Amino acid sequence: MKILVTGSAGFIGSALSLRLLQRGDEVIGIDCLNDYYDVSLKEARLARTLAYDAYTDLRVDIQDRSAVADVFASHRPQRVVNLAAQAGVRYSIENPMAYVDTNLTGFANILEGCRHHEVEHLVYASSSSVYGANTNMPFSVHDNVDHPLSLYAASKKANELMAHTYSHLYRLPTTGLRFFTVYGPWGRPDMALFKFTRAILADEPIEVFNFGKHRRDFTYIDDIVEGVIRVLDRTPEPNPDWSGDAPDSASSTAPYRLYNIGNHHPVELMDYIEVLERCLGKTAEKTLLPLQAGDVPDTYADVQDLVRDTGYKPDTSVEVGVSRFVDWYRSYYRV
């Protein structure tokens, strides 16, 4: 199968591309290698996929309409996984227009490419951030999510709405995946595990927000990738039981679905830090700080729909996942 992966030098995009290549798919990877974080890490991730003849590496920014259109016209992918995005809740407060350019304009360009080139299925990254002010746990894809707390969250909710429109108007099969706090080897340096590890090894204090009273549904990268592949291989169909009198937000009369991909096992942030301390053999000096603007205190994924439709349930424990990250980090940075 010929699959277009956007954000192919990113944390999830690189891991997904590698798995697809290993199972025999042809992958067209596009990434602009922006400098939101260390470009050399992105290049090192890319080196893993460039070793495969079935991988095509393209330097394209998804907000460039003509460049994206050329990719679709030249390569004609059968399926598309859109993982290119401006990530980060806190950064969206500092640089909001980056989220408009990539997450809205860029996603519209991907939708148009899929529409005009008979793509069989578009899978795209949403986020647990869309749950915003919701407090009913675990978070369900069937719950209303109309109160985002950051522009990042709002942009991801907008992606879900835009995708539904294309599913309805053009019968383009789309599936949105709400990822819950992804971590693991080759991760993003702007995320907590990476920051904590660097600081602890350097004997520097770590910043712990909301005074450590966070719970997160930490989800290991391999579990995320397996979930994406299971969903990618399953083209959504219209829900014959959907009713406008009691509208279900996770399905539609169009070929449209939403799923949570999370570990379904929230962990206290302080417990997560303790696991990291044990793996590093060092105790962190902690600076306790208030909840940051745009953050939510807790996340917890209801994955019943994912399990029902794909037979897959993420289950890697933080003890296993953090240990694997630390092993990779020490090897990669030689510390």
N, C-alpha and C positions, 0 to 999 in steps of 0.2 A: 504494500500500500504506500502511496506517496502522501506524505504528511508535512504540512507547513507548521513549523513551531516558531512563534515570535518570542523574543526575549531568550534566544537560544544560548546566550552566554551568561544568563542569570542563574540563580541558585536552583530553582525548580526546572527552568527550561533546559539547562544543561543536563541535569540528571534524567529528565524525561527523554531528551534526544538520545542519550546514551542507551537507555533501555530499549527504545524503539529500534535503534540500529542493531542492537544485540539480538533482537528477535527477527531481523531481516527486513524491516521497513526501509523505505527511502525517505530521508529527512531533508527538507529545505529549511535551513535555519536562518532567521534574520535577527539582527541585533545592531544597535547603533553604538554600542560600547561607550555610553555616556559616563561622565566622571562623578556621578552621584556617590560612588565609592570606588575603591582601588581598582583601576582598570587592569592592572597586571593579574589580579585574581580572576577577572573575567577571561582574560587571555589564557590563563592556565586551565580554566574549565574547558574552554574551546579546544585546547590542544587534545583533549581526550576524544572529542568527536571528530576532529579533523583527521584522525588516524583511519577513519572509515571511508572507503571509496563511495559509499552510498550517501555520504553527507555533503551537502552543498552549503557553503558559508557565504552569506550575503550581508554586506554592511548597509543596512537600511533602517531609517527612522520611521516608525509607523505613522507619525504625524505628517509625513511627506506623501501627499495624495498620489502624485504621479508615479513615484517610486514604488509604492505599494501596488498600484494598478499594474505596473510593469511586471512585478513579481508574479502576480496571479496570471497574467496573460502569457508570460514566458514559461512558467513551470506547471501551471494547471494542477494544483494539489487536489487530491480527493477529499482529504479531511484537514481541518485546521485546528490548532490549539493556540489560543492567544494568551500568552503569559507576559508579554511586554506591558509594562505599566510603570508609572511613577509610584513607588511604594513609600510607606512611612506615614504614620498618623501625625507625628510631631512636625515633620518637615512640611506637611501640607499647610501648617499655620505660617511657616516662614516663607514659603514659595508657592502660593496657591495656583498661579498660572501654569506651572509645570504639570499640574494634575489635569487642568483643562486641556492643555495641548496634547498630552499623551493618552490620558485615560478616557477622554471624551472624543476629541477630534481623531486621535489615532484609532480608537475602537470603531468609530464610524467608517473610517477608511477600510478596516478589516471587514466589516459587515458588507460594505459595497463590493469589495473584492469577492466575497463568498457569493453574494447575490448574482453577480454577473458571470460567474464562472462555474456554476452548477456544483458547488461544493456539497458533499454528502452530509457533512456534520461539522458544526463549529462548536468546540468546547472552549470555554473562556474562564479565566480566573476572576471570581468575585472574592469576598472576604468576610470573615466573621465580624468585621467592623460594622457591617450593615445593620447589625442588631442594635447598635447605638444605645438608646435609653431603655431598651427592653431589660427587664429583670426576671422574667419567668424562665426558669431553668428546668431542663436543658433547652438551649435555643433550638427551635424547630423551624424548618423551611416553610411550614404552614402558617407561621405567625406573621402578623403585620410588622413590617420594618420601615416605618415612615418617619423615624426620629433619629437621624444620624447625628453624631457628635463631632465629626470632623469632615472637612472637604474630601479627604480620601474616601471615607465611608460613603459620602454622598455620590462621589464619582462611580463607586462600585455598584451602588444601588441603581444609578443611572444606566450602567452597562446592562443590568438585568432587564430594565425597561426597554432599552433600545433593542436588545436581542429579541424580546418578545414581539416587538413591533415587526421585525423582519421575519420572524417565524410566522406571524399572522398574515402579513401582506404577501410574502413571497414563498411561504411554506419552506423556509430554510430551517432545517432541524438545528436547534441550539440547546446547549446544556451549560448552565452556570454552576461553578463549584465554589462554595464558600469555604476557603481554607482557614483552618484554625492554627495559630502560632506554629509555624513550620521551623524546624531546627535540624541540625545534623552536619556532617562533613560537607565542606565546600559552601558553607552558609554565608549569609550577608554580614559584613562587618558592622553594620549599623544596628544589628539586633542584640538583645540583652546577653545571650549566651556568649557571643563573640566578644562583646565589650567586657563582660565579667571575667572571661578567661584571660584576656590580654592584661587587664588591670591586676588581677590576683597574681599572675606570674611576674608582673613588674613591681609587686609590693605597693600598689597604689590602691586607694579606697574605691569601692564600687558604689554607684548611686542607686539606691533602692527606693522606688517611688511608691506612693500611697502607704509609706511606712512599712512596706513589705506585705500589706494586706491584699495582695492580688491573688486571684486564682486563675490559672490559664490552662486550657486544654491543649497542652504541648503535643505536637504531632510530628513524628519522625519523617524525614524526607522520603525514605523508601516507601513508607505507607502512603504518602501523598502521591507519589509517582504511580504506585500500583492502582490507587483509586482513579487517577486520571486515565490510565490505560483501560481499565474496566469500563469506564464511562464512554471513552472515545470509541470503543468497539461496539457500543450499544446505541444505535440511533434512536432518539426519542420519537414516540408516536403521540398523536393527540389523545387526550384523556376523554374517553366516551362518557364518563360520569361527571365531567366538569359542568358546573352550573353558574350562570351569572347571578342567580339569586343568593348563592352562598359561595362566592368565588374562592377557589384554592390558589394561593399565590405560588405554589411550587409546580403547578402543571397548568394546562390550558386546552382549549379546543384546537390550538396550534401545536405543532411538534416542538415542544418546549418543556424543559425540566430544570429544576434547581435541586442541588444536593449539598449537604454539609459533608466536609471531609475533616474529621477530627478524631482524636483518640477516645472520646467519650469517657474521659477519666481526668477531670480537672485536678491540678496539683497546686498547692500553695507555693507562692514564689519563694518563700524562705526555705521550704523543703527542696525546691529545685536547686537553690544555691547550695544547700547542704550536700546534695548529690555531687555537684560540681566540685565543692571543696574536697570531698573524699577522693574524687577522681584525680584531682591535682595534688593531693597531699598537702594542702595549704589552707589556712583559714582566712577568709576575706575580712578586711576592715570595711564596715558598712556605714555609709552616710544615708540616713533615713530622711526621705523628702516627701512632700505632699503629692497627691494625685496630680498628674500633669493635665493641662487642657487637652481635650480631645480623647483622652484615654477612658476606657471602661474598666471597672474594678474586676469583673469576673467574666470568663467565657466557658461555655460547656456545650458541646455539640450533641444534638440528637441525630444519630446516624441510621435510624430505622429504615428510612427510604433507600439509602445507599445499600444497606445490607439486603433488603428485600429485592431490589432490582439488579444488583450485580453480584450478590453472594459474598461481598467483601467487607470486612470490618477492620480498620486500623487497630493495632494492638501492641506496638512496641513500647515498652516501659521507658520512663525517663532514665532509670538506672542504666539500661542498655544503651539508649540513644546518646546520652551525655558522655558515657564512656567512649563510645565510638567517635564522637566529635573531638574529645580531648586527644585521643590517639592520633586522629588526622591533624589536628592543630599543631601538636608537638612535632609531627613529622614534616608538615608543610613549612612551618616557620622555624624548624630546627631549634626548639627551645625545650 
